[in-house]
Amino acid sequence: MASVRSSIFTKEAYLLPALFVFLLGLLGSTFCSRAQGSDKKIQFRTHIIDDSLIGGSFSNTGVADMDGDGKLEYIMSSRGTKKIYVYKFHEPGYWSRYIVGENPPTDAGGAILDVDSDGLPDYLVGGAWYRNSGDLNTPFEQIVFDEEITDGSIHDQIVADINGDGRLDVITMSDKHNLRWYGIPSNPRDPWVRHDIGAAVHGGVAPKGFGDLDGDGDIDVVRTDVWFENVDGEGTEWQQHDLGPFMPLPDGEPSWAANAARSWVADINQDGRPDVVQTVEEMRGGRVWWMENLGPDEEGTIQWHRHEIAGADRILGGMHSLGVADFTGDGRPDVISAEQDWQRARPGANGEEHPRYFLWENLGVGPSWSNNPVVEWKEHVIADVNLGGHEIIFGDVTGNGMLDIVGKPWSPSDNNALGGKAYVLFLENKSVLD
């Protein structure tokens, strides 16, 4: 176990490199903004909770009560360092780091699920799960459930009850392997039962690309520009439907970046129909939008309408993060994302500015008599310290009833605020209702 103390710093810390070492740990940054027509002050305080990590390829993030003490821990792993890390929260500026496993067989796909039903959350990565020992000082046992996908290629991995039996199943996808789901046998040490859904793209199912899109009572699956209807409700028969337009692939971008997105199913306009929120994750020109579920037409085909949230009017960096939840306490689903701290191999994928963390506040649907009675959004930059985010995750870490955010890079940029170091950030949600 390593004791990790955080530093907090202002935006000016990276604008004045000569003073950076002095400022780091001495200055604090709290990013605030107030939405027009809103009584909320959006406020997040940024803490560096670890800047001692070496290497890259950090991913597979989650928050859960890993040790059973009633508080959330942060977990992630790295195919570069071949380690699985758990960070235990003590206070916003003080965390403990544990290494609970090794050799995670995955790319960016990971999830948390109580696989063996012992009351403790286990850690899923690629074709293996790590059984929670209940003690962060005792390594988690690695148990392989499918040798075929232990090749380190799984990019998306999520959990949902696909067949409606009341137990969570596991969905995986990668460039090399198709989109599929696994039912967990009564003895989870046995090989898991695989069911195919459809062809794969690089990314587009995670972090929450599932929901009852057609209102028939079972779980359907989103994959970037299409969605798969769970025809029999048991996950054994699937029908592919168009979802809507994605982004064209700019010149110079690798082919695997095409149709690579983050997806999240949620009822954005609170009309009772699940919509789909998405981001461009792997290339310059990041965009955030939502596909409004307009319901079925006369032939029973669901119609969709795309609404832009951010990125249409400027060049953002790739946004390999997405979260949809009520971050402001008003009962409406807001959206968070972050520009990547791009790895050294792809410096051209940056946006126009240093990478930032964003919250788009859902102000609700405009009045019916207006010319545009749709959901209105207010953008808040909640962290702007030249440290980007990849697979950011959220939860009420501090226990104050507000959702906090934890982030880190995939691989750090040489010109980030820490001089190329890897890091873990904690964005403490200090927003209040006036």
C-alpha positions as CSV (number, residue, x, y, z in Angstrom):
1,M,0.0,0.0,0.0
2,A,1.3,3.4,-0.9
3,S,0.2,6.6,0.8
4,V,-0.5,9.3,-1.8
5,R,-1.0,12.9,-0.9
6,S,-2.6,15.2,-3.5
7,S,-1.6,18.6,-4.8
8,I,-4.1,21.3,-5.8
9,F,-3.2,24.1,-8.2
10,T,-4.4,26.9,-10.3
11,K,-4.7,27.2,-14.1
12,E,-1.7,29.6,-13.8
13,A,0.5,26.8,-12.7
14,Y,1.0,25.6,-16.2
15,L,1.1,29.1,-17.7
16,L,4.1,30.0,-15.6
17,P,6.4,26.9,-15.8
18,A,9.2,28.5,-13.7
19,L,6.9,28.8,-10.8
20,F,5.2,25.4,-11.2
21,V,7.2,23.4,-8.7
22,F,6.6,26.2,-6.1
23,L,2.9,26.5,-6.9
24,L,2.2,22.8,-7.0
25,G,0.7,21.9,-3.6
26,L,0.5,25.5,-2.4
27,L,-2.3,26.9,-4.6
28,G,-5.8,25.7,-5.0
29,S,-8.1,25.8,-8.0
30,T,-11.9,25.8,-7.8
31,F,-13.6,26.3,-11.2
32,C,-17.0,28.0,-10.8
33,S,-19.7,29.1,-13.2
34,R,-23.3,30.1,-12.9
35,A,-25.9,29.2,-15.5
36,Q,-28.1,32.0,-16.8
37,G,-31.7,31.3,-15.7
38,S,-30.4,28.9,-13.1
39,D,-30.0,29.1,-9.3
40,K,-27.1,26.7,-9.2
41,K,-23.4,27.5,-8.8
42,I,-21.4,24.8,-10.5
43,Q,-18.1,24.4,-8.6
44,F,-15.4,21.6,-8.7
45,R,-12.1,21.6,-6.9
46,T,-9.3,19.8,-8.6
47,H,-6.8,17.6,-6.7
48,I,-3.9,15.6,-8.0
49,I,-4.2,12.4,-6.0
50,D,-1.2,10.7,-7.6
51,D,1.6,11.9,-9.8
52,S,4.0,9.1,-9.2
53,L,2.8,6.7,-11.9
54,I,5.3,5.5,-14.4
55,G,4.3,4.3,-17.9
56,G,1.0,4.5,-19.8
57,S,-2.0,2.7,-21.2
58,F,-4.1,3.4,-18.0
59,S,-7.7,2.4,-18.4
60,N,-10.5,0.1,-17.2
61,T,-11.8,2.5,-14.5
62,G,-14.5,2.2,-11.9
63,V,-15.7,3.3,-8.5
64,A,-17.1,0.9,-6.0
65,D,-16.9,-0.1,-2.3
66,M,-14.1,-2.6,-2.8
67,D,-13.3,-3.3,0.8
68,G,-16.8,-3.2,2.3
69,D,-16.4,-0.2,4.5
70,G,-19.3,1.7,3.0
71,K,-17.2,4.2,1.0
72,L,-16.3,4.3,-2.7
73,E,-12.8,3.4,-3.9
74,Y,-11.4,4.1,-7.4
75,I,-10.0,1.3,-9.5
76,M,-8.1,1.2,-12.7
77,S,-5.4,-0.9,-14.5
78,S,-2.7,-0.6,-17.1
79,R,-1.5,-2.9,-19.8
80,G,1.7,-0.9,-19.8
81,T,2.6,-1.3,-16.1
82,K,0.7,-4.6,-15.9
83,K,-0.8,-3.6,-12.6
84,I,-4.3,-3.1,-11.1
85,Y,-4.6,-0.1,-8.8
86,V,-7.1,0.7,-6.1
87,Y,-7.2,4.2,-4.6
88,K,-8.8,4.5,-1.1
89,F,-10.3,7.9,-0.2
90,H,-9.5,9.4,3.2
91,E,-10.2,13.1,2.4
92,P,-10.1,15.0,-0.9
93,G,-6.4,15.7,-0.6
94,Y,-5.3,12.3,0.8
95,W,-5.7,8.8,-0.7
96,S,-4.0,5.5,-0.3
97,R,-2.9,3.4,-3.3
98,Y,-2.9,-0.4,-3.4
99,I,-1.8,-2.8,-6.1
100,V,-4.4,-5.7,-6.0
101,G,-3.5,-7.6,-9.2
102,E,-1.3,-8.0,-12.2
103,N,-1.4,-8.7,-16.0
104,P,-4.9,-7.3,-16.8
105,P,-5.7,-8.9,-20.3
106,T,-7.5,-6.0,-21.9
107,D,-7.1,-2.7,-23.9
108,A,-9.6,-0.2,-22.4
109,G,-12.5,-2.5,-21.4
110,G,-13.2,-3.1,-17.8
111,A,-16.2,-3.3,-15.5
112,I,-17.1,-3.9,-11.8
113,L,-19.6,-6.7,-10.9
114,D,-20.1,-9.1,-8.0
115,V,-19.4,-12.1,-10.1
116,D,-19.5,-14.8,-7.3
117,S,-22.4,-13.2,-5.4
118,D,-20.4,-13.0,-2.1
119,G,-21.3,-9.3,-1.5
120,L,-18.0,-7.9,-2.7
121,P,-17.5,-6.2,-6.1
122,D,-15.1,-8.1,-8.4
123,Y,-13.1,-6.6,-11.3
124,L,-13.7,-7.6,-14.9
125,V,-11.0,-6.9,-17.5
126,G,-11.1,-8.5,-21.0
127,G,-11.5,-12.3,-20.7
128,A,-10.8,-12.5,-17.0
129,W,-12.3,-11.5,-13.7
130,Y,-10.4,-10.8,-10.5
131,R,-12.0,-12.1,-7.4
132,N,-12.1,-9.5,-4.6
133,S,-10.2,-10.8,-1.6
134,G,-12.0,-8.4,0.7
135,D,-8.7,-7.0,1.8
136,L,-6.8,-4.4,-0.3
137,N,-3.5,-5.7,1.1
138,T,-4.3,-9.2,-0.3
139,P,-4.0,-9.7,-4.1
140,F,-7.2,-10.5,-6.1
141,E,-7.2,-13.9,-7.8
142,Q,-7.3,-13.9,-11.6
143,I,-9.9,-16.3,-13.1
144,V,-10.2,-16.6,-16.9
145,F,-13.7,-16.9,-18.3
146,D,-12.8,-17.0,-22.0
147,E,-9.3,-17.6,-23.3
148,E,-10.2,-16.2,-26.7
149,I,-10.4,-12.6,-25.4
150,T,-7.4,-12.6,-23.1
151,D,-5.3,-11.2,-26.0
152,G,-5.5,-7.6,-24.6
153,S,-7.8,-6.4,-27.4
154,I,-11.1,-5.7,-25.6
155,H,-12.0,-2.1,-25.8
156,D,-15.6,-1.9,-24.5
157,Q,-16.9,-3.9,-21.6
158,I,-20.1,-3.3,-19.7
159,V,-22.7,-5.2,-17.6
160,A,-26.5,-5.4,-18.0
161,D,-29.2,-8.0,-17.5
162,I,-29.6,-9.0,-21.2
163,N,-31.8,-12.1,-20.8
164,G,-34.1,-10.7,-18.0
165,D,-33.3,-13.4,-15.5
166,G,-32.4,-10.9,-12.8
167,R,-28.7,-11.5,-13.0
168,L,-26.2,-9.2,-14.6
169,D,-24.4,-10.3,-17.8
170,V,-21.2,-9.1,-19.5
171,I,-21.0,-7.3,-22.9
172,T,-17.7,-7.1,-24.7
173,M,-16.4,-5.7,-28.0
174,S,-13.1,-5.0,-29.7
175,D,-11.7,-4.5,-33.2
176,K,-10.5,-8.1,-33.2
177,H,-13.6,-9.7,-31.7
178,N,-17.3,-9.2,-32.3
179,L,-19.9,-7.6,-30.1
180,R,-21.1,-10.3,-27.8
181,W,-22.5,-11.0,-24.3
182,Y,-21.7,-13.6,-21.7
183,G,-24.0,-15.3,-19.3
184,I,-22.3,-16.2,-16.0
185,P,-22.8,-19.9,-14.9
186,S,-23.7,-20.8,-11.3
187,N,-20.1,-21.6,-10.8
188,P,-18.3,-18.6,-12.2
189,R,-15.0,-20.4,-12.4
190,D,-16.5,-22.5,-15.3
191,P,-16.3,-21.1,-18.8
192,W,-18.9,-18.5,-19.4
193,V,-21.7,-18.9,-22.0
194,R,-21.1,-16.7,-25.1
195,H,-23.8,-15.2,-27.3
196,D,-23.1,-13.1,-30.4
197,I,-24.9,-9.8,-31.0
198,G,-23.3,-8.3,-34.1
199,A,-20.1,-7.0,-35.8
200,A,-17.8,-4.8,-33.9
201,V,-16.2,-1.3,-34.3
202,H,-13.4,0.1,-32.2
203,G,-15.7,1.6,-29.6
204,G,-19.3,2.6,-29.2
205,V,-21.0,0.3,-26.5
206,A,-19.3,1.7,-23.4
207,P,-19.8,3.1,-20.9
208,K,-23.6,2.6,-20.9
209,G,-24.8,1.7,-24.3
210,F,-27.9,-0.3,-23.4
211,G,-31.5,0.3,-22.5
212,D,-35.0,-0.6,-23.5
213,L,-35.1,1.6,-26.6
214,D,-38.2,0.2,-28.1
215,G,-40.3,-0.1,-24.9
216,D,-40.9,-3.8,-25.1
217,G,-39.5,-4.5,-21.6
218,D,-36.1,-5.9,-22.5
219,I,-32.6,-4.6,-22.9
220,D,-31.3,-3.4,-26.4
221,V,-27.7,-2.5,-27.2
222,V,-26.3,0.6,-28.9
223,R,-23.1,0.4,-31.0
224,T,-22.2,3.9,-32.2
225,D,-24.3,4.4,-35.3
226,V,-26.7,1.4,-35.0
227,W,-28.7,-0.3,-32.3
228,F,-29.5,-3.9,-31.8
229,E,-33.0,-5.0,-30.9
230,N,-33.2,-7.8,-28.5
231,V,-35.9,-9.6,-30.5
232,D,-36.8,-12.5,-28.2
233,G,-36.0,-10.8,-25.0
234,E,-33.5,-13.5,-24.1
235,G,-30.5,-12.2,-26.1
236,T,-30.4,-15.0,-28.6
237,E,-31.8,-13.2,-31.6
238,W,-30.8,-9.6,-32.6
239,Q,-31.9,-7.2,-35.3
240,Q,-29.8,-4.3,-36.3
241,H,-31.4,-0.8,-36.8
242,D,-29.9,2.5,-37.9
243,L,-29.4,5.0,-35.1
244,G,-28.3,8.1,-36.9
245,P,-25.3,9.9,-38.5
246,F,-21.9,9.6,-37.0
247,M,-18.8,11.8,-37.9
248,P,-16.8,11.5,-41.1
249,L,-13.2,10.4,-40.7
250,P,-10.9,13.3,-41.3
251,D,-7.8,12.9,-43.5
252,G,-4.8,11.5,-41.6
253,E,-6.9,9.7,-39.0
254,P,-6.4,5.9,-38.6
255,S,-9.2,3.7,-39.9
256,W,-9.9,2.3,-36.4
257,A,-11.0,5.8,-35.3
258,A,-14.0,5.7,-37.6
259,N,-17.2,5.2,-35.7
260,A,-15.3,5.2,-32.4
261,A,-17.6,6.7,-29.8
262,R,-18.7,6.7,-26.2
263,S,-22.4,5.9,-25.8
264,W,-24.9,6.4,-22.9
265,V,-28.6,5.6,-22.9
266,A,-30.7,8.0,-20.8
267,D,-34.0,9.9,-21.0
268,I,-32.5,13.3,-21.7
269,N,-35.7,15.3,-22.2
270,Q,-37.6,13.2,-19.6
271,D,-40.4,12.3,-22.0
272,G,-40.4,8.6,-21.0
273,R,-38.4,7.4,-24.0
274,P,-34.7,6.5,-23.7
275,D,-32.4,8.7,-25.8
276,V,-28.7,8.2,-26.7
277,V,-25.8,10.5,-25.8
278,Q,-22.5,10.1,-27.6
279,T,-19.0,11.6,-28.0
280,V,-16.3,11.3,-30.6
281,E,-13.6,9.5,-28.6
282,E,-10.4,8.9,-30.7
283,M,-9.7,11.9,-32.9
284,R,-9.3,15.6,-33.2
285,G,-12.6,17.5,-33.6
286,G,-14.4,15.9,-30.6
287,R,-18.2,16.4,-30.6
288,V,-20.9,15.8,-28.0
289,W,-24.5,15.2,-29.1
290,W,-27.7,13.4,-28.2
291,M,-30.0,11.3,-30.4
292,E,-33.6,12.0,-29.4
293,N,-35.9,9.0,-29.5
294,L,-39.0,10.2,-31.3
295,G,-40.8,6.9,-31.0
296,P,-41.9,4.6,-33.8
297,D,-43.3,5.7,-37.1
298,E,-46.3,4.0,-38.8
299,E,-44.2,1.0,-39.7
300,G,-42.9,0.6,-36.2
301,T,-39.4,1.9,-36.9
302,I,-38.0,4.2,-34.2
303,Q,-37.1,7.7,-35.5
304,W,-34.2,9.6,-34.2
305,H,-33.2,13.3,-34.3
306,R,-29.6,14.5,-33.6
307,H,-29.1,17.5,-31.3
308,E,-25.6,19.0,-30.9
309,I,-24.4,19.7,-27.4
310,A,-20.8,20.8,-28.0
311,G,-18.0,20.9,-30.6
312,A,-19.9,22.0,-33.7
313,D,-18.5,25.5,-33.5
314,R,-14.8,24.8,-32.5
315,I,-12.1,22.2,-32.5
316,L,-12.2,20.1,-29.3
317,G,-9.8,17.2,-28.6
318,G,-10.9,13.6,-28.7
319,M,-13.3,12.9,-25.8
320,H,-12.7,9.3,-24.6
321,S,-15.0,9.9,-21.6
322,L,-18.7,10.2,-21.1
323,G,-21.0,10.3,-18.0
324,V,-24.7,11.1,-17.8
325,A,-26.2,11.8,-14.4
326,D,-27.6,14.6,-12.2
327,F,-24.4,16.5,-11.2
328,T,-26.3,19.6,-10.1
329,G,-29.0,18.3,-7.9
330,D,-32.0,19.4,-9.9
331,G,-33.2,16.0,-11.0
332,R,-32.2,16.4,-14.7
333,P,-29.5,14.3,-16.4
334,D,-26.4,16.4,-17.1
335,V,-23.4,15.3,-19.3
336,I,-19.7,15.3,-18.5
337,S,-16.7,14.6,-20.7
338,A,-13.0,15.5,-21.0
339,E,-10.5,16.1,-23.7
340,Q,-7.7,13.6,-23.7
341,D,-4.2,14.2,-22.5
342,W,-3.1,12.8,-25.8
343,Q,-0.4,10.2,-25.8
344,R,2.9,11.0,-27.5
345,A,2.0,8.9,-30.5
346,R,-0.9,11.1,-31.6
347,P,0.0,14.8,-30.8
348,G,-2.1,16.0,-33.8
349,A,-5.3,14.8,-32.1
350,N,-5.4,17.6,-29.6
351,G,-8.0,20.4,-29.6
352,E,-7.4,24.1,-30.0
353,E,-6.6,24.6,-26.3
354,H,-5.1,22.6,-23.4
355,P,-7.3,19.6,-22.5
356,R,-10.2,20.5,-20.2
357,Y,-13.0,18.8,-18.2
358,F,-16.6,19.8,-19.1
359,L,-20.0,19.6,-17.6
360,W,-23.0,20.4,-19.7
361,E,-25.9,21.4,-17.5
362,N,-29.3,20.3,-18.6
363,L,-31.5,23.3,-18.2
364,G,-34.6,21.4,-19.2
365,V,-36.9,21.7,-22.2
366,G,-37.7,25.2,-23.4
367,P,-41.3,26.5,-23.3
368,S,-43.7,24.9,-25.7
369,W,-44.6,28.3,-27.2
370,S,-40.9,29.0,-28.1
371,N,-39.5,28.5,-31.6
372,N,-37.3,25.7,-30.3
373,P,-38.8,23.8,-27.4
374,V,-35.9,21.4,-27.0
375,V,-33.4,20.7,-24.2
376,E,-31.2,23.7,-23.5
377,W,-27.6,23.3,-22.3
378,K,-25.2,25.4,-20.4
379,E,-21.5,24.6,-20.7
380,H,-19.2,24.7,-17.6
381,V,-15.5,24.2,-17.8
382,I,-14.9,22.4,-14.4
383,A,-11.2,21.8,-14.7
384,D,-8.7,23.7,-16.9
385,V,-5.2,22.8,-15.7
386,N,-3.6,21.2,-18.8
387,L,-4.3,17.7,-17.6
388,G,-6.7,15.7,-19.7
389,G,-9.0,12.8,-19.0
390,H,-9.6,9.3,-20.4
391,E,-12.4,7.0,-19.2
392,I,-13.3,9.4,-16.4
393,I,-15.7,8.0,-13.9
394,F,-18.0,9.4,-11.2
395,G,-19.6,8.7,-7.9
396,D,-20.4,10.3,-4.5
397,V,-16.9,9.8,-3.1
398,T,-17.0,12.4,-0.4
399,G,-20.5,11.4,0.9
400,N,-22.0,14.8,0.6
401,G,-24.8,13.8,-1.8
402,M,-23.1,15.3,-4.9
403,L,-21.3,13.3,-7.7
404,D,-17.5,13.7,-7.8
405,I,-15.3,12.8,-10.8
406,V,-12.0,10.8,-11.0
407,G,-9.9,11.0,-14.2
408,K,-6.5,10.1,-15.6
409,P,-4.8,9.9,-19.0
410,W,-4.5,7.0,-21.3
411,S,-0.8,7.9,-21.7
412,P,0.5,11.3,-20.6
413,S,1.5,14.1,-23.0
414,D,5.0,15.4,-22.8
415,N,3.8,19.0,-22.5
416,N,1.1,18.5,-19.8
417,A,1.2,20.5,-16.6
418,L,3.3,17.8,-14.8
419,G,6.0,17.7,-17.5
420,G,4.9,14.4,-19.0
421,K,4.1,12.6,-15.8
422,A,1.1,10.3,-15.5
423,Y,-1.5,11.2,-12.8
424,V,-4.8,10.6,-11.3
425,L,-7.1,13.6,-10.7
426,F,-10.0,14.0,-8.3
427,L,-12.6,16.6,-9.1
428,E,-14.5,17.3,-5.8
429,N,-18.0,18.5,-6.5
430,K,-18.7,21.5,-4.3
431,S,-21.7,22.7,-6.2
432,V,-24.5,24.2,-4.2
433,L,-28.1,25.3,-4.6
434,D,-28.6,28.9,-3.7
